[in-house]
Amino acid sequence: MGGAATKERTKHIKAIVPSALFTKQTIQETSTLTIPHIKQDNMSHSQISPAIYYWGTPVVLISTQNEDGSSNIGPMSSAFWLGNRCILGLEFDSQTTINLLRTGECVLNLPSDDMIPTVNALARTTGSNPMPDFKQANGYRYVKDKFAEASLTAQTSEIVNVPRIEQCPVQMEARLVQRMTTKGGFLEIIEVELLRTYVIDKIRMPGYKHRVDPDLWRPMIMSFQQLYGLREGGRTQESEENYRALAPLPGGSEDSLPQEQ
């Protein structure tokens, strides 16, 4: 084995063996393990300049309340999660942004990957009237009732004054925490706090009150303007409870369900 390859193999061994135990003997004992190895000489990178950077994020249907008391639904995928917070990237003049900043409330509804026709029905619609020039130039059309347009059912929320979407397997009532404007005022970065989360029983992990089974939950993923689903099982063994400090349970309750007698 060449020197460069030996160095690369040693680096991977260090990643799985505590440093205090890393000795020549350890290397010999683990030399028969199957260790991931990337052949750098077979990889070639090219410089590109993508129009968008949607590497793969979940689709979110954000429901908000219009000024006249009716409801709006805005599909988006620029979202990521930090504990019981969600960071949203929205256009400053979208009806979703206007409603969220005015009321401070929304519901984040996550569609499953079998709801692509539903999302497509909302994709080129807007609740803004008059319509922003950017959306008009890109073929959007004004739709007053998004629920009817996509054949969706409004479900009453418990904390916020915004309906949930019954057909979505995951629903999260949320409240505005803070905002930041970027890209010359064109985009809003909005942080919301997740107040209450609902999931259908079909995707819950047996034996736990608060866990979702990742082998049963099939989120819809947006990757470079195309919609996809996840069809393979997970590859790691780390427990999600290792991150519980970022999203404490109400009242310090336990996650595991009591065993039946």
C-alpha positions, 0 to 999 in steps of 0.5 A: 500500500502506498504512503498516501493511501496508508495515510488516508486509511489511518485517518478513517480509522481514527474517526472510529477509534478513541484517540486514547486507544489508537496504537499500532496494535489497534491499527493491526487489529482493525485492519480487517474492518471495512472502512470507507475510502474515497479515491481522490484521483477518480474525483473531478470537480468543475466550477459552476454558478447555479441559479438556485442552491436547492440541494434538497430541503423539505417542502413546507405549506405555510398557512397564514391569515389574510387581513380579511380573516380568510386563509392563505397557503404558501408553498416553499422549501427554504426552511431549516430547523434548530431545536424548536425553531424554524428558519424560513426564507421568504420573498418580502412581498409574498402574501405569506410574508405579509400575513406572518409579519402582520399577525405573528402566526402561522402553521408549517404543514409538511406534505408527504411525497405522495402529495405532489399533485397538491403542491403543483396545484399551488405552485404558480398561485399567489394570494397577493392582489395586486400581484407583484411584478416578479410573479406576474412576469413568471406566470403566476395567477391570483387565487383567493381560496388556496384550500379550495384550489388544491382540494385541501381541508382546513383544520382548526388550530389550538394556539394560533388563529390560523388553520392547519392543513388536514391532509398533511401528515405533519403540522406545526403551529408557530409564532414569529420570533424575529426577522432579518432582511437580506438581498437588498430587501428582496428576501426575509429571513424569519425565525419562528418558534414551534408551539405545538406539533401534530403528526398522524399516528401512522408515522409515530414510532412504537413505544414512544410518545414524541418520536417519528419513525423515519422509516415511515415518514416520507417527506416531500423534498425539493431539489433544484425545482424538482419534487422527490421523496425518500425511499431508503431507510436510515443509515445511522444509529444515533438517538434523536434524544441526544438533542432533547436539550434544544427542544425540551418536553413540556413539564419535563415528561418522559418520551418512552411509553409505559410497557403494557403489563 
